[in-house]
Amino acid sequence: MIWANALALTTAVIWVVCSLFVVVFPGVSMLLMGWWMHGATMEGMMAFRVGVNDFLLGGVSLTISAWLTGFVLGWSLEYFEKRA
């Protein structure tokens, strides 16, 4: 549970910071996204939308996914530690 909670909290904080960065610096955000997507030109593919619904639904779904990932990671670490 520690891994799950820590990863979910970390993801939620990063989501808020990233969303604020996109609102304040949309051009730089688009450039960074292109770099992270192996040089893809992002301008023709999408536009950033940071509405309240997008922010909340994206943040909640990402945080839940992170919690599940952390739970599986924590469980598997304990499982393999006991088998070693």
Backbone as a chain_set.jsonl record, in Angstrom:
{"seq": "MIWANALALTTAVIWVVCSLFVVVFPGVSMLLMGWWMHGATMEGMMAFRVGVNDFLLGGVSLTISAWLTGFVLGWSLEYFEKRA", "coords": {"N": [[0.814, -1.201, 0.0], [2.046, 1.179, 0.588], [3.7, 1.774, -1.625], [1.703, 2.088, -3.583], [0.174, 4.286, -2.625], [2.17, 6.272, -2.471], [3.032, 6.483, -5.15], [0.644, 7.274, -6.378], [0.157, 9.781, -5.116], [2.466, 11.208, -5.904], [2.087, 11.221, -8.687], [-0.307, 12.698, -8.871], [0.538, 15.217, -7.933], [2.469, 15.862, -9.883], [0.764, 15.953, -12.111], [-0.815, 18.227, -11.572], [1.135, 20.274, -11.524], [2.157, 20.016, -14.139], [-0.157, 20.573, -15.642], [-0.584, 23.26, -14.944], [1.742, 24.327, -16.051], [1.251, 23.879, -18.778], [-0.914, 25.6, -19.193], [0.232, 28.111, -18.63], [2.539, 28.184, -20.251], [1.996, 27.37, -23.152], [3.236, 27.066, -25.718], [5.891, 26.206, -25.203], [5.24, 23.87, -23.902], [4.106, 22.385, -25.982], [6.362, 22.063, -27.584], [8.062, 20.542, -25.863], [6.461, 18.248, -25.633], [6.584, 17.275, -28.236], [9.33, 16.62, -28.356], [9.39, 14.56, -26.443], [7.845, 12.708, -27.693], [9.362, 11.444, -29.608], [10.179, 13.291, -31.544], [7.919, 13.926, -32.981], [5.726, 16.04, -34.821], [3.671, 18.009, -33.135], [1.827, 20.052, -33.471], [-0.007, 19.814, -35.638], [-1.459, 17.637, -34.854], [-2.87, 17.873, -32.462], [-4.422, 20.08, -30.067], [-3.732, 21.769, -27.048], [-5.968, 21.387, -24.418], [-7.111, 22.608, -21.5], [-9.405, 22.472, -19.762], [-11.771, 22.556, -17.019], [-13.115, 20.062, -16.771], [-11.437, 18.388, -18.333], [-9.06, 18.627, -16.889], [-9.816, 17.595, -14.328], [-10.915, 14.978, -14.906], [-8.805, 13.82, -16.352], [-6.751, 13.989, -14.434], [-7.806, 12.466, -12.273], [-8.194, 9.915, -13.474], [-5.557, 9.321, -14.251], [-4.253, 9.32, -11.753], [-5.543, 7.189, -10.476], [-4.71, 5.109, -12.147], [-1.965, 5.228, -11.624], [-1.985, 4.55, -8.914], [-2.893, 1.892, -9.024], [-0.769, 0.774, -10.49], [1.337, 1.199, -8.662], [0.394, -0.409, -6.578], [0.479, -3.009, -7.69], [3.234, -3.106, -8.208], [4.284, -2.861, -5.566], [3.151, -5.166, -4.389], [4.307, -7.181, -5.988], [7.032, -6.786, -5.44], [7.142, -7.482, -2.701], [6.303, -10.142, -2.917], [8.349, -11.35, -4.516], [10.509, -10.82, -2.894], [10.046, -12.446, -0.669], [10.354, -14.919, -1.824], [12.984, -15.024, -2.407]], "CA": [[0.0, 0.0, 0.0], [2.926, 2.347, 0.62], [4.064, 2.072, -3.016], [0.512, 2.558, -4.289], [-0.153, 5.639, -2.169], [3.254, 7.193, -2.835], [3.005, 6.721, -6.592], [-0.561, 8.048, -6.686], [0.376, 11.162, -4.685], [3.474, 11.798, -6.787], [1.456, 11.446, -9.985], [-1.268, 13.794, -8.743], [1.296, 16.476, -7.842], [3.048, 16.125, -11.207], [-0.356, 16.312, -12.981], [-1.195, 19.624, -11.293], [2.246, 21.125, -11.98], [2.194, 19.942, -15.599], [-1.327, 21.3, -16.158], [-0.303, 24.689, -14.794], [2.775, 24.651, -17.032], [0.6, 23.925, -20.099], [-1.735, 26.82, -19.246], [1.095, 29.295, -18.62], [3.504, 28.106, -21.355], [1.502, 26.382, -24.12], [4.198, 26.844, -26.793], [6.979, 25.384, -24.678], [4.645, 22.565, -23.623], [3.973, 21.698, -27.261], [7.723, 21.702, -27.981], [8.482, 19.434, -25.013], [5.683, 17.071, -25.994], [7.181, 16.775, -29.47], [10.6, 15.965, -28.021], [9.107, 13.319, -25.728], [7.177, 11.778, -28.618], [10.357, 11.074, -30.623], [10.282, 14.289, -32.599], [6.669, 14.106, -33.711], [5.212, 17.407, -34.896], [2.43, 17.929, -32.39], [0.907, 21.135, -33.793], [-1.075, 19.359, -36.512], [-2.148, 16.486, -34.288], [-3.723, 18.175, -31.319], [-4.257, 21.35, -29.365], [-3.895, 21.565, -25.615], [-7.181, 21.874, -23.761], [-7.022, 22.416, -20.057], [-10.64, 22.882, -19.116], [-11.976, 21.958, -15.703], [-13.415, 18.635, -16.931], [-10.222, 17.709, -18.79], [-8.127, 18.619, -15.771], [-10.281, 16.683, -13.283], [-11.024, 13.603, -15.382], [-7.456, 13.344, -16.648], [-6.014, 13.819, -13.18], [-8.354, 11.34, -11.498], [-7.902, 8.645, -14.152], [-4.114, 9.089, -14.184], [-3.91, 8.998, -10.374], [-6.015, 5.82, -10.231], [-3.785, 4.223, -12.86], [-0.702, 5.221, -10.882], [-2.189, 3.785, -7.681], [-2.927, 0.474, -9.401], [0.598, 0.4, -10.837], [2.08, 1.131, -7.41], [-0.085, -1.562, -5.824], [1.061, -4.204, -8.314], [4.673, -3.055, -7.968], [4.519, -3.178, -4.158], [2.806, -6.571, -4.177], [5.298, -8.041, -6.635], [8.292, -6.667, -4.688], [7.012, -8.317, -1.51], [6.223, -11.543, -3.345], [9.645, -11.841, -4.926], [11.42, -10.746, -1.752], [9.802, -13.625, 0.161], [10.819, -16.104, -2.566], [14.462, -14.987, -2.579]], "C": [[0.861, 1.271, 0.0], [3.31, 2.75, -0.801], [2.877, 2.67, -3.76], [0.192, 3.995, -3.913], [0.908, 6.656, -2.577], [3.236, 7.504, -4.324], [1.784, 7.532, -7.0], [-0.39, 9.516, -6.293], [1.374, 11.873, -5.585], [2.875, 12.139, -8.144], [0.474, 12.612, -9.925], [-0.559, 15.149, -8.684], [1.886, 16.84, -9.201], [1.952, 16.559, -12.184], [-0.741, 17.786, -12.797], [-0.111, 20.569, -11.811], [2.294, 21.163, -13.506], [1.031, 20.72, -16.218], [-1.133, 22.805, -16.059], [0.73, 25.149, -15.818], [2.171, 24.78, -18.426], [-0.225, 25.198, -20.243], [-0.852, 28.053, -19.389], [2.022, 29.337, -19.835], [3.065, 27.097, -22.417], [2.499, 26.081, -25.237], [5.344, 25.94, -26.37], [6.46, 23.971, -24.391], [4.513, 21.746, -24.9], [5.348, 21.229, -27.758], [8.235, 20.499, -27.182], [7.752, 18.145, -25.379], [6.217, 16.448, -27.284], [8.495, 16.053, -29.23], [10.351, 14.606, -27.38], [8.445, 12.272, -26.615], [8.072, 11.496, -29.825], [10.36, 12.017, -31.814], [9.023, 14.505, -33.412], [6.263, 15.576, -33.701], [3.819, 17.406, -34.287], [1.406, 18.983, -32.815], [-0.266, 20.67, -34.658], [-1.917, 18.246, -35.926], [-3.152, 16.85, -33.21], [-3.485, 19.592, -30.828], [-4.45, 21.062, -27.884], [-5.215, 22.172, -25.16], [-7.018, 21.601, -22.277], [-8.257, 23.043, -19.43], [-10.787, 22.163, -17.789], [-12.24, 20.458, -15.826], [-12.187, 17.85, -17.37], [-9.217, 17.572, -17.648], [-8.542, 17.579, -14.73], [-10.311, 15.225, -13.751], [-9.656, 13.014, -15.721], [-6.673, 13.073, -15.388], [-6.488, 12.635, -12.371], [-8.001, 10.012, -12.157], [-6.407, 8.32, -14.112], [-3.684, 8.686, -12.778], [-4.362, 7.589, -10.01], [-5.092, 4.814, -10.916], [-2.449, 4.12, -12.135], [-0.838, 4.413, -9.601], [-2.188, 2.29, -7.973], [-1.524, -0.039, -9.76], [1.448, 0.249, -9.578], [1.679, -0.063, -6.563], [0.526, -2.856, -6.374], [2.569, -4.251, -8.085], [4.992, -3.448, -6.529], [4.248, -4.641, -3.848], [3.885, -7.48, -4.76], [6.655, -7.958, -5.936], [8.245, -7.533, -3.434], [7.004, -9.803, -1.869], [7.606, -12.093, -3.695], [10.681, -11.768, -3.813], [11.274, -11.976, -0.858], [10.329, -14.89, -0.51], [12.34, -16.152, -2.67], [15.181, -15.651, -1.425]], "O": [[0.452, 2.306, -0.525], [3.255, 3.93, -1.149], [3.031, 3.651, -4.487], [-0.038, 4.831, -4.787], [0.581, 7.772, -2.981], [3.406, 8.656, -4.721], [1.879, 8.39, -7.877], [-0.757, 10.405, -7.062], [1.149, 13.015, -5.985], [3.123, 13.215, -8.687], [0.434, 13.431, -10.844], [-1.001, 16.114, -9.309], [1.812, 17.994, -9.623], [2.185, 17.444, -13.007], [-0.963, 18.499, -13.776], [-0.421, 21.562, -12.47], [2.454, 22.231, -14.096], [1.212, 21.44, -17.201], [-1.477, 23.542, -16.983], [0.607, 26.235, -16.385], [2.532, 25.687, -19.177], [-0.232, 25.811, -21.311], [-1.155, 28.944, -20.183], [2.265, 30.409, -20.39], [3.708, 26.058, -22.566], [2.595, 24.931, -25.665], [5.721, 25.019, -27.095], [7.17, 22.99, -24.614], [4.78, 20.544, -24.898], [5.475, 20.126, -28.291], [8.775, 19.552, -27.754], [8.359, 17.075, -25.429], [6.29, 15.224, -27.4], [8.753, 15.005, -29.821], [11.007, 13.621, -27.719], [8.487, 11.08, -26.311], [7.578, 11.329, -30.94], [10.524, 11.588, -32.956], [9.054, 15.196, -34.43], [6.435, 16.27, -32.699], [2.887, 16.855, -34.872], [0.218, 18.817, -32.54], [-1.401, 21.09, -34.433], [-2.987, 17.941, -36.452], [-4.181, 16.189, -33.07], [-2.471, 20.214, -31.141], [-5.248, 20.2, -27.515], [-5.532, 23.319, -25.477], [-6.808, 20.459, -21.869], [-8.17, 24.01, -18.673], [-10.011, 21.26, -17.476], [-11.666, 19.664, -15.08], [-11.919, 16.769, -16.845], [-8.602, 16.519, -17.473], [-7.719, 16.774, -14.295], [-9.793, 14.341, -13.068], [-9.379, 11.854, -15.417], [-6.003, 12.046, -15.275], [-5.677, 11.878, -11.838], [-7.559, 9.083, -11.482], [-6.036, 7.157, -13.954], [-2.841, 7.803, -12.621], [-3.647, 6.87, -9.312], [-4.738, 3.79, -10.333], [-1.871, 3.037, -12.045], [0.075, 3.675, -9.232], [-1.559, 1.512, -7.256], [-1.144, -1.146, -9.379], [2.195, -0.72, -9.445], [2.523, -0.667, -5.901], [1.024, -3.69, -5.618], [3.121, -5.314, -7.801], [5.872, -4.276, -6.294], [5.017, -5.284, -3.132], [4.325, -8.43, -4.113], [7.359, -8.964, -5.848], [9.207, -8.242, -3.137], [7.632, -10.616, -1.191], [7.989, -13.167, -3.231], [11.624, -12.559, -3.787], [12.268, -12.492, -0.346], [10.712, -15.837, 0.178], [12.915, -17.194, -2.983], [16.411, -15.706, -1.413]]}, "num_chains": 1, "name": "protein.A"}
